Amino acid sequence: MSIEPDAFGCPALFFWFKFFIFAGIEKINERIVMGDIVKFSDVENAIFELRGQKVILDSEVARLYGVETMRVNEAVKNNPDKFPCGYIFELTKEEKAEVIEIFDNPKLKYSPALPKAFTEKGLYMLATILKSPKATNTTIAIVETFAKIRELSHTVAELSNTQDQFKQKA
């Protein structure tokens, strides 16, 4: 059995990288067994773009964390210093109507309150407030999802640049 070298030509680093990846998979499987795992797809489906930012609505944040929306909003209200401008914002009536049209959420549709949208930074701050095993696993899932979305966006941009360079040479 040969160990493939990593980018720096070091077989040992490649081995340890593979080891930690598989160890991480074991940890993820352990969380699945515990039943507190939040699926990547659940988080990904809750994220959408509003006002030029990727956000998750307060009701979806509550669903992911396994609490009532009221509890999420209480946490924000009780810690205003952790949510400066740009971390969380309230939707306008028009934005709410758009969101209802896209997501067809009956609970949101008939709620008299305007929903709040958490930006990525706001979600990180919320994670410093909510404390439980479920909250920890949900936060990990949210962080990983935003990281994967950023990575995917970066890859798409690189592919676009490569394609443009190829067209210029042709």
Buried (B, 14 or more C-beta within 10 A) or exposed (E): EEEEEBEEEEEEBBBEEEEEEEEEEEEBEEBEEEEBBBEEEBBEEBBBEBEEBBBBBBBBBBBBBBBEBEEBBEBBEEEEEBBEEEBBBEBEEEBBEBBBEEBEBEEBEEBEBBBBBBBBBBBBBBBEBBEEEBBBBBBBBBBBBBEEBEEEEEEEEEEEEEEEEEEEEE
